[in-house]
Amino acid sequence: MPHLRPPSIDRGVSSFLWAVGFGLFIWLGLVAIGISQALSVILAALSFAVIFLFVRIFGDEELRQPTRSRGDSR
């Protein structure tokens, strides 16, 4: 029986999807609390750009376990 794996998704695509999702969430939240449509769109677009860059740059790092120094006696 073949081992099925999910398809490999490029970092740029996953960054874009995260940014669209959070940008839309921010836009809907701002509209829901009564912020003007123009300001909501501007803030959501800025959020989209920041989220896209953040996920694109830092989203693929694997977390490393902290290493102990030689002087540690644990």
FENURWO-V653967 format. One record per residue. N is the residue number from 1. SS is DSSP state (~ for helix, > for strand, _ for the rest). PHI is phi in whole degrees, -180 to 180 (NA if undefined). PSI is psi in radians with two decimals (none if undefined). Layout:
n-><N/N>
ss-><SS/SS>
phi-><PHI/PHI>
psi-><PSI/PSI>
This chain:
n-><1/2/3/4/5/6/7/8/9/10/11/12/13/14/15/16/17/18/19/20/21/22/23/24/25/26/27/28/29/30/31/32/33/34/35/36/37/38/39/40/41/42/43/44/45/46/47/48/49/50/51/52/53/54/55/56/57/58/59/60/61/62/63/64/65/66/67/68/69/70/71/72/73/74>
ss-><_/_/_/_/_/_/_/_/_/_/~/~/~/~/~/~/~/~/~/~/~/~/~/~/~/~/~/~/~/~/~/~/_/_/_/_/~/~/~/~/~/~/~/~/~/~/~/~/~/~/~/~/~/~/~/~/~/~/_/_/_/_/_/_/_/_/_/_/_/_/_/_/_/_>
phi-><NA/-72/-85/-91/-125/-67/-68/-76/-114/-61/-60/-65/-68/-67/-62/-62/-65/-61/-65/-63/-62/-71/-63/-64/-62/-65/-61/-63/-65/-66/-65/-65/-93/96/-73/-61/-60/-64/-66/-62/-66/-64/-66/-67/-66/-64/-63/-57/-63/-67/-65/-59/-66/-62/-69/-65/-83/-107/-76/-108/-75/-91/-74/-103/-74/-63/-95/-89/-79/-66/-78/-70/-105/-79>
psi-><2.26/2.58/2.05/2.28/2.63/2.70/2.66/2.25/2.27/2.60/-0.63/-0.69/-0.79/-0.63/-0.77/-0.76/-0.74/-0.77/-0.71/-0.79/-0.86/-0.63/-0.75/-0.72/-0.76/-0.77/-0.82/-0.69/-0.73/-0.72/-0.67/-0.55/0.09/0.24/2.55/2.68/-0.74/-0.82/-0.65/-0.75/-0.74/-0.84/-0.66/-0.69/-0.72/-0.72/-0.72/-0.85/-0.78/-0.76/-0.74/-0.84/-0.72/-0.85/-0.63/-0.69/-0.81/-0.01/-0.27/0.10/2.40/2.43/2.34/2.59/2.42/2.40/2.57/2.54/2.89/-0.46/-0.19/2.33/0.34/none>
